[in-house]
Amino acid sequence: MIGVAQGILLARYELPGPDAAFTLLREGSQRHNLPLRVLASAVVTAPPPQSGTRWFTARSAHLPPPTPGSCADTASTHTTGARSSPPRCTRR
């Protein structure tokens, strides 16, 4: 089931490879405190978004999550320019 979910994420979001899809699943599982197999099952059973329509109409639009491995530094800054927190992502 996890492999099928990886394939769906690869195709749907044009991820660079299966490792990126697994990282996305693993991080989502940890962030939302869900077993990985439950999240994978939800990915497999959820209908794909239709072209030209919003997938979740009641939610406001947000930027897509960063692709694993691209680690954009998005730490917020105060008016003085000092960082309020360290970057959330590190390169390996």
Backbone as CSV, one residue per row, in Angstrom:
resi,resn,N_x,N_y,N_z,CA_x,CA_y,CA_z,C_x,C_y,C_z
1,MET,0.827,-1.193,0.000,0.000,0.000,0.000,0.872,1.258,0.000
2,ILE,1.977,1.229,0.745,2.853,2.404,0.811,3.498,2.655,-0.552
3,GLY,3.902,1.588,-1.237,4.489,1.730,-2.565,3.511,2.309,-3.572
4,VAL,2.255,1.911,-3.472,1.223,2.442,-4.369,1.034,3.935,-4.102
5,ALA,0.998,4.311,-2.817,0.851,5.726,-2.452,2.045,6.533,-2.959
6,GLN,3.245,5.977,-2.878,4.430,6.655,-3.411,4.262,6.911,-4.906
7,GLY,3.805,5.908,-5.637,3.605,6.057,-7.069,2.581,7.128,-7.399
8,ILE,1.510,7.190,-6.628,0.475,8.207,-6.843,1.049,9.595,-6.606
9,LEU,1.800,9.753,-5.512,2.397,11.058,-5.215,3.409,11.459,-6.281
10,LEU,4.192,10.488,-6.756,5.164,10.769,-7.820,4.464,11.310,-9.062
11,ALA,3.416,10.647,-9.470,2.699,11.046,-10.683,1.914,12.332,-10.483
12,ARG,1.226,12.444,-9.366,0.323,13.576,-9.148,1.069,14.882,-8.925
13,TYR,2.195,14.837,-8.212,2.907,16.062,-7.851,4.277,16.181,-8.512
14,GLU,4.575,15.294,-9.477,5.816,15.341,-10.241,7.045,15.428,-9.333
15,LEU,7.095,14.565,-8.335,8.227,14.526,-7.419,9.439,13.928,-8.121
16,PRO,10.647,14.234,-7.636,11.849,13.774,-8.327,12.110,12.273,-8.247
17,GLY,11.528,11.574,-7.285,11.773,10.139,-7.182,11.023,9.518,-6.023
18,PRO,11.095,8.181,-5.897,10.364,7.492,-4.836,10.818,7.880,-3.432
19,ASP,12.093,8.240,-3.273,12.557,8.669,-1.952,11.866,9.952,-1.508
20,ALA,11.650,10.872,-2.444,10.956,12.119,-2.120,9.506,11.837,-1.737
21,ALA,8.874,10.895,-2.437,7.484,10.546,-2.109,7.411,9.898,-0.726
22,PHE,8.362,9.020,-0.415,8.356,8.381,0.899,8.620,9.410,1.998
23,THR,9.528,10.345,1.744,9.804,11.399,2.728,8.558,12.227,2.989
24,LEU,7.820,12.545,1.934,6.577,13.303,2.085,5.566,12.526,2.925
25,LEU,5.427,11.236,2.658,4.522,10.392,3.452,4.979,10.315,4.909
26,ARG,6.270,10.078,5.114,6.801,9.942,6.475,6.608,11.231,7.282
27,GLU,6.930,12.377,6.667,6.787,13.647,7.374,5.321,13.969,7.662
28,GLY,4.436,13.670,6.719,3.007,13.878,6.956,2.486,12.977,8.060
29,SER,2.981,11.748,8.084,2.592,10.796,9.119,3.010,11.296,10.500
30,GLN,4.228,11.779,10.587,4.729,12.266,11.875,4.049,13.570,12.279
31,ARG,3.868,14.474,11.330,3.268,15.778,11.627,1.837,15.637,12.136
32,HIS,1.089,14.693,11.576,-0.319,14.536,11.945,-0.561,13.349,12.864
33,ASN,0.526,12.735,13.341,0.445,11.624,14.287,-0.458,10.502,13.771
34,LEU,-0.232,10.131,12.506,-0.968,9.038,11.879,0.008,7.923,11.537
35,PRO,-0.408,6.678,11.668,0.455,5.607,11.171,0.668,5.781,9.664
36,LEU,1.870,5.485,9.208,2.213,5.651,7.797,1.256,4.875,6.895
37,ARG,0.875,3.668,7.296,-0.021,2.846,6.481,-1.404,3.483,6.355
38,VAL,-1.862,4.191,7.389,-3.172,4.863,7.340,-3.108,6.035,6.363
39,LEU,-2.039,6.813,6.429,-1.890,7.937,5.505,-1.757,7.430,4.069
40,ALA,-0.987,6.369,3.874,-0.833,5.787,2.534,-2.180,5.312,2.003
41,SER,-2.983,4.702,2.848,-4.302,4.241,2.438,-5.191,5.417,2.029
42,ALA,-5.095,6.526,2.770,-5.887,7.708,2.434,-5.460,8.281,1.084
43,VAL,-4.156,8.288,0.809,-3.669,8.781,-0.482,-4.207,7.915,-1.621
44,VAL,-4.205,6.602,-1.410,-4.651,5.666,-2.447,-6.155,5.788,-2.689
45,THR,-6.939,5.969,-1.647,-8.400,5.981,-1.800,-8.982,7.355,-2.114
46,ALA,-8.224,8.439,-1.872,-8.739,9.789,-2.148,-8.825,9.999,-3.658
47,PRO,-9.894,10.616,-4.120,-9.994,10.881,-5.559,-8.976,11.937,-5.967
48,PRO,-8.451,11.849,-7.180,-7.495,12.868,-7.631,-8.204,14.200,-7.854
49,PRO,-7.467,15.304,-7.719,-8.095,16.604,-7.991,-8.451,16.706,-9.464
50,GLN,-9.549,17.373,-9.753,-9.969,17.568,-11.141,-9.308,18.830,-11.677
51,SER,-8.922,18.817,-12.909,-8.277,19.982,-13.520,-9.202,21.186,-13.463
52,GLY,-8.629,22.315,-13.087,-9.385,23.561,-13.094,-10.315,23.762,-11.915
53,THR,-10.355,22.833,-10.971,-11.212,23.007,-9.798,-10.359,22.929,-8.545
54,ARG,-10.855,23.522,-7.488,-10.157,23.457,-6.203,-10.515,22.143,-5.538
55,TRP,-9.506,21.505,-4.955,-9.697,20.199,-4.342,-10.510,20.306,-3.061
56,PHE,-10.176,21.250,-2.200,-10.908,21.488,-0.955,-11.483,22.894,-1.052
57,THR,-12.725,23.005,-1.443,-13.301,24.317,-1.731,-13.467,25.188,-0.495
58,ALA,-13.579,24.627,0.687,-13.788,25.424,1.888,-12.486,25.993,2.451
59,ARG,-11.343,25.569,1.923,-10.056,26.027,2.452,-9.478,27.123,1.576
60,SER,-8.715,28.000,2.212,-8.031,29.036,1.443,-6.812,28.437,0.752
61,ALA,-6.377,29.075,-0.295,-5.234,28.576,-1.056,-3.939,28.810,-0.284
62,HIS,-3.055,27.841,-0.316,-1.737,27.935,0.305,-0.693,27.521,-0.705
63,LEU,0.523,27.932,-0.470,1.611,27.476,-1.321,1.809,25.984,-1.118
64,PRO,2.260,25.261,-2.130,2.504,23.821,-1.961,3.670,23.608,-1.005
65,PRO,3.734,22.452,-0.357,4.842,22.193,0.549,6.143,22.104,-0.239
66,PRO,7.277,22.426,0.420,8.541,22.321,-0.294,8.833,20.871,-0.648
67,THR,9.451,20.679,-1.792,9.841,19.336,-2.212,10.989,18.880,-1.324
68,PRO,10.922,17.665,-0.783,12.017,17.194,0.053,13.347,17.326,-0.693
69,GLY,14.325,17.901,0.003,15.639,18.091,-0.583,15.857,19.489,-1.132
70,SER,14.800,20.323,-1.204,14.973,21.669,-1.741,15.170,22.704,-0.643
71,CYS,14.838,22.405,0.569,15.111,23.183,1.783,15.206,24.692,1.598
72,ALA,14.123,25.324,1.260,14.112,26.779,1.181,14.095,27.348,2.593
73,ASP,14.909,28.348,2.822,14.976,28.960,4.151,13.800,29.915,4.293
74,THR,12.783,29.495,5.063,11.576,30.303,5.205,11.412,30.843,6.618
75,ALA,12.499,30.928,7.377,12.390,31.431,8.743,11.917,32.874,8.714
76,SER,11.016,33.213,9.609,10.487,34.567,9.629,11.498,35.528,10.243
77,THR,11.392,36.802,9.854,12.295,37.811,10.391,11.484,38.917,11.023
78,HIS,12.073,39.560,12.016,11.454,40.722,12.646,11.807,41.958,11.831
79,THR,11.299,43.102,12.240,11.600,44.335,11.522,13.076,44.679,11.609
80,THR,13.773,44.168,12.605,15.206,44.432,12.730,16.011,43.542,11.800
81,GLY,15.378,42.535,11.206,16.069,41.628,10.310,16.628,40.400,11.009
82,ALA,16.442,40.297,12.313,16.951,39.142,13.053,15.985,37.984,12.907
83,ARG,16.516,36.796,12.859,15.678,35.601,12.746,14.963,35.315,14.047
84,SER,13.708,34.930,13.940,12.960,34.574,15.146,13.107,33.094,15.467
85,SER,13.501,32.292,14.484,13.692,30.870,14.701,14.679,30.353,13.666
86,PRO,15.335,29.229,13.958,16.259,28.668,12.978,15.487,28.051,11.820
87,PRO,16.129,27.841,10.675,15.440,27.202,9.558,14.897,25.838,9.972
88,ARG,13.736,25.456,9.434,13.081,24.204,9.804,13.632,23.008,9.032
89,CYS,14.497,23.235,8.091,14.931,22.187,7.204,16.452,22.242,7.080
90,THR,17.105,21.112,7.102,18.550,21.086,6.942,18.920,20.147,5.816
91,ARG,19.954,20.471,5.104,20.437,19.600,4.021,21.269,18.493,4.611
92,ARG,21.190,17.334,3.985,21.971,16.200,4.470,23.080,15.871,3.529
